Amino acid sequence: MQEDRINLVRPQMGTSRALTVRRYGKVGSGPKAYFQAALHADELPGVITLHHLEALLTEAEAKAEITGEIVIVPFANPIGFTQYVDMKPLGRFEMRSGQNFNRHYPDLSAALIEAVASKLTQDADQNVAIIRAELRRLIAQHRKDSAPLTDLVDLRLTLAELAIDADYVMDLHCDWEAPMHLYISDHNWPDAADLSAQIGSECSLIAEISGDNPFDETFSRPWVELRRVYRDEFPIPMATLATTIELRGDRDVYDDYAIKDANNLFKFLQRRGLIKGDPGALPDAKCDATPLSGVDRVMAPHGGMVVFHVEAGEKVEAGQELGYVLDCETGQRTDFSSRTNGVLYSRIGIRLIVPGGYLCSVAGAEPLPGREGQLLLSK
């Protein structure tokens, strides 16, 4: 294992921040997988999962079983790790700009289409090598064009540079209260069905564009756009599988979960040829993919106290009472429900809500009217 410390732009005199990066296997020895955790710095299940995965990788490397390159960034957001208010970590948004740490990554698609126009061939493997070389060049150029850098932009670009040429990009997150689930490009499905089954995903949400270019879409979207433009003219595979994996809820920081999740990620790497060994039979899938546009985000009708009647991970029906909001001053009690049948895969982690505040999400099998644009936020 090789460990590097990448210094980031200093936010202010007298301060410093750095990313820890650990590399297993050898560069160019085979497929490349990139893992990071805690991009939302208050989401810790991924950190403990990578801790246990690294133990497996260390053992595999000692046995010369790693046949690819595996890059681990165990805590991807040193900015968010320092943001506390009243003893509470606030790692989802940068406090200075208000921007989500998992949004606004560079979209290199248009520049990439132009850059490879005269270079593509009839050899798919050669095209992948050409495209990845251009992606590395373009992300480096994007850094030069972004000067002077803020520490937030520097963090985004540093993470993107580490993952830009990977075959597999795994961004480990969690929800408030949730079962295991994931987000992935619809162009990576059903290729990613083995990942969904292996990790025991209970809800696999697919979309080409979810809004504001989150981290994973930075690496899947360029391939989508290239394939759309060149179609049958040149063979261009969907060469990067990039996903956001939600490791249950933010309080699910337990060894038993993390060891199981690390073992499943290790088996996925075995199945995809980055590590020698037999991963065993693929577990039965717990779900099929459903469109992100089929998610009903349920909002509070008024302020008050939230009382849920349904646990995260349960299947529900449209119109079913999922809980109620109670205003204890006026006595007003209002039930809430979903417009769709599906899995209630996310619940708010607090119980005091404001009018219009987010309550829960239900993943339905069909797109809902009006669900377009900002799919991760829109009603």
N, C-alpha and C positions, 0 to 999 in steps of 0.2 A: 504494500500500500504506500502510495506517495501522498503526503499531505502538504497543501499549499495554503498560504495566507495571502489573500488578495486585498491590498489596502484600497479603501474607498476614499472618495473626495472628502476632505475634512469639512464638516458643516460650519465650523467656527474655529478660530485660533484657540489653541490649548486643548483640542479634542481630536480623537481619531476613532475610526471604525474599520473593521476588516471582515471579510468572508472567509470561513474555513471550507476548503474543498479537499475531498479525499478521492483518490483515483485507484481503482482496482483493475488488474489486467494490464494490457499494453495498448497504447494508441495505435490504431490501424490494424489491430490483430483480428478484428471481426466486428460484428455489430456493436453499436454504442448505445448504452442506456444511461439516462440522466434522471436522478432522483433529487428532489428538494422537499424540505418540510418547513412549516411555520413562515411562509410568505406573509400570511396573516399571523403576526407574531404571538397572538394570544390563543392560537390553535395548536395544541401541543401533542395530540395523539400521533401525528406524523413523526415528531422528533423521537419519541420512544420507540416507534416502529423502526425507524432507520437505525437507531442504536442496536436493536436486535438483528436487523438485517446485516449490519456491518460485522457483527460477530460471525454470522454465517459466511460472509464474503471473505473474512480473514482466514477462516478454516479452509474454504475452497481454494483460496490463493495459495495457501501453504501446500496443498495437494496438487497444485498446477491444474486445477479444474476450470479456471476461468479462461474462456476462449474468446472473449470480446473485451470491450472497454466499458467499465461501469464507473460513473462519476456520481459522487454523493455530496450534496450540500446540506449538512444536517440541520442548520438553522439559517434560513435564507434572508432574514430581515433584521440586521443589527440596529436599524433605525427604530423599528417598532418595539424591539426588546427593551428600549429605554423609555418608552412612553407609559407613564403611570399617573393616574389621578385618583386620589383618595384610596391608595393601596390597590387599585384595580388596573390591570394591564389594558391598554387601548392599542391593539396592534393591527386593526383592520384598515384604518385610515391614518395617513400622515397628518399630524396635528397642525403643522404649519400651513399646508396647502389644502387640507381636507380631502385629498385624493386617495382613492382606494389603492392599496399596494398591489392589488391584482387586476389593475386596469391600465390602459394606455401604453401598452407595449408596442414597439414599432411594427407596422405592417409593411413588409418588404416586397409585397406581391408585384406591384406595378414596376418597380425598378428591376426586379428579377426577370420579369417577362421580357423587358427590353434588353437586359444584359445577356441572356442566353439565346437571343433570336438567331444569331448566326453560328451558334456553337453546337446545337443539338444534333444527334445522330440517330441512326436506326438501331442502336445498341442501348437497351434499357439501363444496364449497369453503368455504362459509360455516361449516360445522361445523368444518372444520380450523382456520379462523381463530379460532373461539370456543375450541376445545380448547387451542390453543397459547397464547392469552392467559391461560387459566386455569392452564396449566402454568407459565408465567412467574410468575404471582401465587403459586401454591402453593410453588414452590421458594424464592421470596423469604420467604414466611411460614415455611417450614421452617427457614430460616436464623435468623429471629427466635426461633423456638421452641427452637432448639438452643443459645442463649446460656446460659452463657459457652462460647465455642468453644475447642476445642483446635486446634492447627495442622493436625492430620490431618483433623479434621472440616471445618475451613475450606477446606482444599485440595479435599476431595471436593465440597463445595457450590459452590465457585468454578468448578470444571470442569463440574459439572452445570448451573450457570446459563448457562455459555457455549454448551452444546450442547442445552439443553432444547427449543428450538423449531426444531431443524435437520431438514431432510428426509433428510439422510445424515449418519451419525455413524460415523467410521472411527477405531477405536482400534488403533494399530499396536504390535504386540508381536513377540516371537519365542519359540521354544522352546529347549531345550538343543541337540539335534541333530535337525534336521527338514527336510522339504521345505516348500514354500509350502502353507499351509492356512489355513482360517478357521472361525470359529464364528458362527452367526447363528440368529435365531429361526426356528422352523419356519413361522411365519406370514409371514415374508419370503421364503419359497421357494415357487414357482420364480422370483419376481420378481428375486431376487438372482443368478440363474444367469448373467447377463451379466457381473456383477462377478467371479464365480468363474472364468469362462472367460477374462476379460480379464487377470486377474493370474496365470493359470496355476496356480490352486489344484489340488493333487493330493489333497486331502481336505477336503471341506466338511461340517462337522458341525452338525446342526440339533437344537434343543431349544427348548421354550417356557420352561422354567425349569431352569437348570443348578445353582443353589444359591448362597445368600448374596448375591444381587443384585449381580453384577459391573457394571462401568460401562455396557456396551452395553445390558444388559437394562433399565436405568433409563429408556431412551428408546423401546424397543420394547414393553415390557410394558403401559404405560398404554393404548396403542391396542388391544392384544389384549383387555384386560379390558373396555374400552368396547364393542368389537364383540361380545363375548360377552354383555354385559348387555342391550344395546339391539337386537342382532340386526337384524331387518328393519324395526324401528320407525323408525330414522333411518339415512340413508346415512353411514357412517363408514369412510373408506378406511384402509388400513394405511399411514399417511402418513409414517412414519419408518422408514427402512432403517438399522438400527444393527448393526454387526458388529465383531468382534475379528479382525484380520488378523495371522496369525503369519508374519513374514517370515523363514522358514527358522530357522537356529540362531543362538545368541547370538554366535558367532564369525564369522558371515557379514556382516561389515562391510566391504564392497567397493564401489568405485564402479561396477563393471560390473553388479552386482546392483541397486544402488540407482538407477542411471540407468534401467535397464529397468523397475524397479518404479514409479518416478516417472512415466515415460512411460505406463505402463498405467493408473495412477490418473488421469492427465490425460485420457487417452482415455475413461475411464469418465465423467468429468465432461462431456466433450464429448457423449457418447452420451446423457447424462441432461439435457442442455440448460443447463448452467451456463457452458459455454464454447463459443463459435462454432467452427466448423470440422468437417471430416470425420474421424472417428476411424478410418476404414477398416473392413475386414471384421472381424467378431468372431472371435477365434481359436477353434479347436475346443476344446471342454471336455475337460479331462483326467480329470474325475470327475463322478459324480452326487452328490447330497447323501446322506449316511448319518446315522442317528440317533446322537446323543451317547450314548444308552443302549445302543448297540451296540458301544461301545469297551471292549475288554478291557485294563485296566491291569495289567500283569504285575509282580509283586513278587518280591523276592529270597527264596529258601527259607532262606538262612542268610547269615551275614556272609562277606566275603572279597573277592576280586578278580573284576571282571566282564570277561568276554571275549565280545564280540558276533560272530556269524557272519553277520548280516544288516544291511545298510545302511539308514539311515533313508530312507523313500520306496519301499522294495521291497514288492511284493505277497507275502504269505505265506499259508500254509494252517494250519488248526487242527492242533495237535500237532506242527508242524514245529519242529525245534530252532533256536531263535533265538540261542542262545549258552549260556554256562554260568557258574556262580559257583564259584570255586576258593578253598578254604581251604588256603593253602600250608603251614600248620603241621601240620594233621591229614591233608592229602592229599584231603580230601573234595571231590569235584567233582560238581555237580548241574546238569543241563541245565534250561533253562526254555523254555516255549513258550506260545502263545496258545490260548484256547478257540475262536477264531473265524477264519475266512478274512477277509482284508482287507489294508489298507495299514498297514505299520508306519510311523506318521507322527511318532513321537517317541521319542528315546532319551535316557537320562540322560547328562549331560555329564561325569560323573566315573567313575572305574573302581574305587573302593573303596566297598563297600556294606555296610550293616548289615542284620541280619535283618529281613525285612519291608520293606526299602527299595524305593523305586520303581525299575524298570528300563526299561520301555518301554510304549508304547501301540499297539494295533492297532485300526483302525476297521473294524468289520464292518457288513454291510448290514442285520442284524436285531438287535432288542433282545436283550440277554443277561439271563438270570434274575438277579434281585437288583439289577439296575442301576437305581436310582431314588434320589431325594433329591439328595444332593451328587454330581452326575454328574461334576464336574471332579475329584473326589477319591476317590469310592468305588470299591471293587474290582469 
